[in-house]
Amino acid sequence: MRDNKILFLTIAGRNGASSRYRVYQFLPSLEAAGLEVRVIPPAQKPRGFGRLVAGLREESELLKASSGSDVIFIQKRLFGARFIGKLAGLGKRIVFDFDDSIFTSPSGGWSWLTRKKVTGRLKAVLGASGLVITGNGFLSSFAESNGARRTEVLQTAVDVSRYTVKEHRPGPPTLGWIGHSVNHRYIDTLSGVLPSLGREFPGLRLLVVSDKDYFMDGITVENRRWSEAREAADILDMDIGLMPLVDDEWTRGKCALKALQYMASGVPPVCSAVGANNEVVEHGVDGFLARGSLDWMDSLHELIRYPARRAEVGLAARRKVDERYSLHVYADRLAGLLRQA
């Protein structure tokens, strides 16, 4: 088959969540579809002057690898404009993929110089790419307004074969949250909601699966360390999945991964009505969207009180993921996009 060598330049190795979900999980399916794939994550670099030398050596190696490829798929890495120009000069097709608001930071506190540097690199890769793949509509709009010629939305896919469907039973439910500790601050936004529910419903608890412990006064919290091998089983121990967010430029770029993982497990999600959550969740059907504390209270009340409602919403959520967001559905789409790139 012609034009079937795909080089992935990822932002991280397999342990990086973004690279794992946007690239690594697709590799077996892409190979089965007849594509020849190769992945090169960032090289480890020393500090000081040695870092500059190592960076130049890495660029030389990436250019060599790119010259033997048909498509160069850059996953969220922001190379310098000079290097992007060299890649474009090879005459290969470039695809850029990003699933976060990489044009800002969680705090929005970048210096003027950092913002200028990042903006310049983004515009260089967006302008050089024949195709830009994003995780949601907000990111696609940003790409289009900054020089992207063609965009496609591929929301984060989940491998449904890894997730068993929850069997909901009567009794005090477990609220759940999974993610990196840098995002614990979003759970804090529920500090007026969860303790109140904890007082009203004895036995209610919060399960947090993360890299660090989390605590909240007024509700029992169980902490578990995240691992790729156990994450599906840990989610299955949840009865209601939480995805609280604040509404800002950073969070609008998030791609609803938590919600999709809960949904794949048949665990009804309750999410802040921010960014891709609005695209993924249909309120009251396969999850709930909250725009403030009253919405959170109402939605959680309904799910805590009625196990049958949890089961109903959870099954609808699983069906949606099967039909729209499963790995096999998106693998076919990605293979087609790479052939058309």
N, C-alpha and C positions, 0 to 999 in steps of 0.2 A: 504494500500500500504506500502511496506517495504522501509526503507531507504529514508524517505521523510521529515525528520525534518532538516530544514536549519536555522542555527543561523548566522545572519549578525552582525559583529562587525564593525560598520561604523566609519569613521573619524570625522563625525559631525552629528547633527540632520538634520531634513528635510530642514531647512533654509540654510544649506551648499550646494552650487550648486553641488559639486562633488557627495555627498551622495544622493542628490535628483535625479540626473540623472543616477547614477550608481546602485542605490538600490531602493530607495523609490518608484519611479514611476513604478517599475516592480512588486511590492508586490501583487496588485490585480490580475494581470495575472498569477503569480506563484501560488497563492492560487487557482485560477480557474483551474489550471493545476493539482491540487491535491497535491501540496507541502504545508507542514506546515511551516510557516515562523515566525521568531522572530527577532527583531532588538534591539541591545543594543548599543547606542551611548556612547561616552566617558562621564564618570562621572565628575561633577564639583569638583575641588579639591582646598583646601585652600593653602595658601602660607606657607613657612617655614617647620618645622618638621612635621606639620599636613599633609602636602602634601605626604610625604613618607608613613605615616600610611594609608591615604586614598587610595594611590596607591596599597598598599598590600591588603587592603580590597577589592578593585575593582578586582584585579587579582584573588582572592579567589572566588568572585562571578562569574567571567567570566568562571573560570574552572568548577564550579558547573553547570552553564548553558550549557557549552560545552559538559559535560559528558552525558547530555541527548539529544544530537543532533547527527545527522548522518553526516552532513557536516558543517564545520566551515568556513564561508566566511568572510575573513578579507579584508575590503575595505580600502586600503591605510594606515592603521594604522601600525606604526613601533614599535612593542613591543620589549622588550629586548630579547636577545637570550635565557636567562634562562627560561622566560615565554613561548617562542615558543617551547622550549624543553619539557616543561610540557604539552602543548597542544598536541604535537606530541605523547607524552607518553600515551595519552588517547586512541590512536588507531583509532581516527576519521579521516575522510578525510578533508584535509585543501585545501581551494581555496584562492588564493591571487589575488586581483584586484587593479590595479593602472592606473590612467589616466593623470599623470603628471610626469615630470622628478624629482621625489622626491629624487634622488641621488645627486641633486645639488640645487642651489637657483637662483632666478632671477638675482641676481648680481654676482653669482659665488664666493662670498666673504667669504665662510665658513672658519673657522680656521681648522688647521690640525686635532685637536682633535674632532671637530664636524663632519668633513668628515669621520674620522675613525669610530666614533660611528654610524653614519647613515649607512655607508657601511657594518658594522658588522651586524646591525639589518636587513638590506635588504637581505644580503646573508643567514642569518638564516631562514627568512620566505620563501625566494625563494627555498632554499634547502629542507624545510619541506613540501612544497606544492606539491600535486599531480597534480595540475593544476594552472597555472598563466594566468589570463585574463588581457589583456592590451587594451589601447585605440587606439594604432596605431602600425605600423610596427617598428618604431624606438624604442619604449619601449619594444616590444617583443624581438628585437635583444639584447637589454641590458640585459633583464631577462635571455635569453638563454646563454649569455656569463658569467653570474654570478650564475649559478647553477640550473636554472629552468629546470625541466625534460620535461615539456610539456607546450606549450603556445598556446593561442587562442586570436585573435584580435576581440574585440567587440567595434567598434567605438561608440561614444555616440549616443544614440537613442533619437528621438524626438517624442512626441505624436502629430501626425499630426491633430488629431481631435480638438486640441486647436488652430490651425492656419487657418485663412481664407485666401484664395488666393487673392493677390493684384490685383486690377483692375487699370492698368496703363493708365493715361490720359495725354494729352498735357499740357504744362506749365512748369514753373521752378521746377525741381525735388528737392527732399529732400534727401541729403546724410545722412546715419545713422550709428551709432555705439552704441553697448550695451555691458556693462561689468562693472567690478569693477574698482574703481578709481586707484587702484595700477597699472593698465594697461593703464592709460591715456598717459603714456610716449610713447606708440606705436603710438597713434594718432599724437604725436609731430613729428614723422618721415615724416608726410605729410605736414609739415609747409611750404614747398616750392611748394607744388602742389595745395592744396585747396585754398589758397588766390588767386593764379593765375587764377584758374577756377572761383572763386567768382567775379573777375574783368571782366572776359570774358562773364560770364552768369549772368546778373542781376537777383536777386531773388533767386539765389542758396543759400541754407542754410544747416547747419549741425545740426542734432538732436542727442544729446548724452543722453542716458538713463543709469544712473549710481547712485552711492551713494553720489557723490559729484559733484559740478559744474565743468565744463571744459570750457576754453576760448582759442580762437586762433585769433590773429590779422589778419584782412583781409577777414574774412568770418563771416556771421551772425550765431551765435550758439544758439540753444534752448536747455536748460537743463531740463530733467525730472528725478524725483527720481524713481529708479527701484522698482517694486513690482512684486511678482509672479503672482498676479491676473491681472496685467495690461501689462505684458511684451509682450504678443502676439498682443495686440491692439497697443502698441507703435511701434512695428516693422512694423505693417501694415501702419503706417504713414510715413514710409520710402519708397523711390523709388529705392534706390541703397544702399546695405549694404557694409560697410567697415570692413575689418579685416587686418589691417597693423601689421606687426611683424618685429623685427630684426631676424637675423638668428644666433642662438646660441644653446647650449646644452639644455637650459631651454625651449625655444620656440619649438624646434623640438619635445618635448614631449607633446605639446598641441594637443587637439583632435578635432579641427575644429567646436566646438559647435556654435560659432557665425555664421559661414558659414551655418551650417545646419539649424539654426533657420531662417535665412534670406531665405534660399532655401525653407523651409516648407511654408513660407508665399508668395512664388512666387516673392520674391524680389531678383533680381540678385546680387550675391556677387562679390566683387572685393577683392582679398586676396593676401597677400604676399605668394610667392611660397616657403613656409616653412612647414616642418613636414606633418601632416595629411591633410593640405589643398591640397597638391599634390595628395593625395589618394582620396579625396572627390570631388574636382572640376575638371571638364573637360574643359580646357580653350576654350573659345569661344562658348561653347555649353550650359552649365548650370551655367556658371560663368566665371570669369576671374582671371588669375594668374599673378602677377606682380613681376618682379625681380629687379626693380629699378624705379626711378622717371619717366623715359620716358614711361615705361609700364603703370604706374599708370595714367599718363596723357592721353595716347592713349585709354586705356580701359574706363576711366571715360568720355572722350570726346564722344566716341561712344554711351555710354548709356545716357548721358545728352542730346545729340542732337536728338536721335531717340526713342521716346516713344514705337514705335512698336518693336524695338529691345529689350527694357527692358521687354516688355510683352513676347516676344518669349523666351528669356533666362530664365525669371522667371518661365514660365510654364514648361520648360524642367527641371529646378531645382526642382520644386515641384514633378514632376513625378519621378525623381531619389530618392528623399527622401521617397516617398510612397513605391517604390519598394525595396529599399536597407537599409534605415536607420530609418524606422518608428518603433514605439514602439512595435506593434504587431509582426513584423518580428523578432526583437531582443529578445522579450519575449519568443518566441518559442525556439530560439537558446539557450538562457540562461537556460531555464527549461531543455532542453536536456543535456546541459553541466553539470548541477548540478546533474542530475540523473546518468551521466556517471563518475562523479568526482572521 
